[in-house]
């Protein structure tokens, strides 16, 4: 396995972990799960604040909704595969951003 592939896998894992931490922290504080409905509350300051939160929490929300949809609504496996790829790519990009911020702060070499 090349170094670039290993780094990409690491960024993917960091992205999913960060997304899970954000979404679970939100749920622990407000006693309701995070979702994309946060954007549908009209033009308000808290709606604008939800955008950066959802950018980084989206992979977890997508996978949670996909797994629930497969179990409860019996969604087709093609939909589950497509959502998994989307969440994985999103997680890769957000994990790369998180690692870059940690490197800029001098926390990670």
MODELLER restraints for C-alpha pairs under 7 A, 6 or more apart:
rsr = mdl.restraints
at = mdl.atoms
rsr.add(forms.Gaussian(group=physical.xy_distance, feature=features.Distance(at['CA:8:A'], at['CA:92:A']), mean=6.99, stdev=0.5))
rsr.add(forms.Gaussian(group=physical.xy_distance, feature=features.Distance(at['CA:11:A'], at['CA:92:A']), mean=5.54, stdev=0.5))
rsr.add(forms.Gaussian(group=physical.xy_distance, feature=features.Distance(at['CA:11:A'], at['CA:95:A']), mean=4.64, stdev=0.5))
rsr.add(forms.Gaussian(group=physical.xy_distance, feature=features.Distance(at['CA:11:A'], at['CA:96:A']), mean=5.36, stdev=0.5))
rsr.add(forms.Gaussian(group=physical.xy_distance, feature=features.Distance(at['CA:12:A'], at['CA:88:A']), mean=6.84, stdev=0.5))
rsr.add(forms.Gaussian(group=physical.xy_distance, feature=features.Distance(at['CA:12:A'], at['CA:91:A']), mean=5.44, stdev=0.5))
rsr.add(forms.Gaussian(group=physical.xy_distance, feature=features.Distance(at['CA:12:A'], at['CA:92:A']), mean=4.17, stdev=0.5))
rsr.add(forms.Gaussian(group=physical.xy_distance, feature=features.Distance(at['CA:12:A'], at['CA:95:A']), mean=5.78, stdev=0.5))
rsr.add(forms.Gaussian(group=physical.xy_distance, feature=features.Distance(at['CA:14:A'], at['CA:95:A']), mean=5.11, stdev=0.5))
rsr.add(forms.Gaussian(group=physical.xy_distance, feature=features.Distance(at['CA:15:A'], at['CA:91:A']), mean=4.49, stdev=0.5))
rsr.add(forms.Gaussian(group=physical.xy_distance, feature=features.Distance(at['CA:15:A'], at['CA:92:A']), mean=5.94, stdev=0.5))
rsr.add(forms.Gaussian(group=physical.xy_distance, feature=features.Distance(at['CA:15:A'], at['CA:94:A']), mean=5.38, stdev=0.5))
rsr.add(forms.Gaussian(group=physical.xy_distance, feature=features.Distance(at['CA:15:A'], at['CA:95:A']), mean=3.62, stdev=0.5))
rsr.add(forms.Gaussian(group=physical.xy_distance, feature=features.Distance(at['CA:16:A'], at['CA:59:A']), mean=6.46, stdev=0.5))
rsr.add(forms.Gaussian(group=physical.xy_distance, feature=features.Distance(at['CA:16:A'], at['CA:60:A']), mean=6.52, stdev=0.5))
rsr.add(forms.Gaussian(group=physical.xy_distance, feature=features.Distance(at['CA:16:A'], at['CA:91:A']), mean=5.58, stdev=0.5))
rsr.add(forms.Gaussian(group=physical.xy_distance, feature=features.Distance(at['CA:19:A'], at['CA:56:A']), mean=5.56, stdev=0.5))
rsr.add(forms.Gaussian(group=physical.xy_distance, feature=features.Distance(at['CA:19:A'], at['CA:57:A']), mean=4.07, stdev=0.5))
rsr.add(forms.Gaussian(group=physical.xy_distance, feature=features.Distance(at['CA:19:A'], at['CA:58:A']), mean=6.74, stdev=0.5))
rsr.add(forms.Gaussian(group=physical.xy_distance, feature=features.Distance(at['CA:19:A'], at['CA:59:A']), mean=6.25, stdev=0.5))
rsr.add(forms.Gaussian(group=physical.xy_distance, feature=features.Distance(at['CA:19:A'], at['CA:60:A']), mean=5.44, stdev=0.5))
rsr.add(forms.Gaussian(group=physical.xy_distance, feature=features.Distance(at['CA:20:A'], at['CA:57:A']), mean=6.74, stdev=0.5))
rsr.add(forms.Gaussian(group=physical.xy_distance, feature=features.Distance(at['CA:20:A'], at['CA:60:A']), mean=5.49, stdev=0.5))
rsr.add(forms.Gaussian(group=physical.xy_distance, feature=features.Distance(at['CA:22:A'], at['CA:57:A']), mean=5.90, stdev=0.5))
rsr.add(forms.Gaussian(group=physical.xy_distance, feature=features.Distance(at['CA:23:A'], at['CA:34:A']), mean=5.86, stdev=0.5))
rsr.add(forms.Gaussian(group=physical.xy_distance, feature=features.Distance(at['CA:23:A'], at['CA:57:A']), mean=5.80, stdev=0.5))
rsr.add(forms.Gaussian(group=physical.xy_distance, feature=features.Distance(at['CA:26:A'], at['CA:34:A']), mean=6.44, stdev=0.5))
rsr.add(forms.Gaussian(group=physical.xy_distance, feature=features.Distance(at['CA:27:A'], at['CA:33:A']), mean=4.85, stdev=0.5))
rsr.add(forms.Gaussian(group=physical.xy_distance, feature=features.Distance(at['CA:27:A'], at['CA:34:A']), mean=6.40, stdev=0.5))
rsr.add(forms.Gaussian(group=physical.xy_distance, feature=features.Distance(at['CA:35:A'], at['CA:61:A']), mean=6.34, stdev=0.5))
rsr.add(forms.Gaussian(group=physical.xy_distance, feature=features.Distance(at['CA:38:A'], at['CA:47:A']), mean=6.43, stdev=0.5))
rsr.add(forms.Gaussian(group=physical.xy_distance, feature=features.Distance(at['CA:38:A'], at['CA:50:A']), mean=6.46, stdev=0.5))
rsr.add(forms.Gaussian(group=physical.xy_distance, feature=features.Distance(at['CA:39:A'], at['CA:47:A']), mean=5.56, stdev=0.5))
rsr.add(forms.Gaussian(group=physical.xy_distance, feature=features.Distance(at['CA:39:A'], at['CA:50:A']), mean=6.81, stdev=0.5))
rsr.add(forms.Gaussian(group=physical.xy_distance, feature=features.Distance(at['CA:41:A'], at['CA:47:A']), mean=6.55, stdev=0.5))
rsr.add(forms.Gaussian(group=physical.xy_distance, feature=features.Distance(at['CA:56:A'], at['CA:94:A']), mean=6.02, stdev=0.5))
rsr.add(forms.Gaussian(group=physical.xy_distance, feature=features.Distance(at['CA:59:A'], at['CA:87:A']), mean=4.56, stdev=0.5))
rsr.add(forms.Gaussian(group=physical.xy_distance, feature=features.Distance(at['CA:59:A'], at['CA:88:A']), mean=6.99, stdev=0.5))
rsr.add(forms.Gaussian(group=physical.xy_distance, feature=features.Distance(at['CA:59:A'], at['CA:90:A']), mean=6.21, stdev=0.5))
rsr.add(forms.Gaussian(group=physical.xy_distance, feature=features.Distance(at['CA:59:A'], at['CA:91:A']), mean=5.67, stdev=0.5))
rsr.add(forms.Gaussian(group=physical.xy_distance, feature=features.Distance(at['CA:62:A'], at['CA:83:A']), mean=6.97, stdev=0.5))
rsr.add(forms.Gaussian(group=physical.xy_distance, feature=features.Distance(at['CA:62:A'], at['CA:87:A']), mean=6.28, stdev=0.5))
rsr.add(forms.Gaussian(group=physical.xy_distance, feature=features.Distance(at['CA:63:A'], at['CA:84:A']), mean=6.64, stdev=0.5))
rsr.add(forms.Gaussian(group=physical.xy_distance, feature=features.Distance(at['CA:63:A'], at['CA:87:A']), mean=6.74, stdev=0.5))
rsr.add(forms.Gaussian(group=physical.xy_distance, feature=features.Distance(at['CA:66:A'], at['CA:80:A']), mean=6.10, stdev=0.5))
rsr.add(forms.Gaussian(group=physical.xy_distance, feature=features.Distance(at['CA:66:A'], at['CA:83:A']), mean=6.86, stdev=0.5))
rsr.add(forms.Gaussian(group=physical.xy_distance, feature=features.Distance(at['CA:69:A'], at['CA:75:A']), mean=5.97, stdev=0.5))
rsr.add(forms.Gaussian(group=physical.xy_distance, feature=features.Distance(at['CA:102:A'], at['CA:108:A']), mean=5.62, stdev=0.5))
rsr.add(forms.Gaussian(group=physical.xy_distance, feature=features.Distance(at['CA:103:A'], at['CA:109:A']), mean=5.93, stdev=0.5))
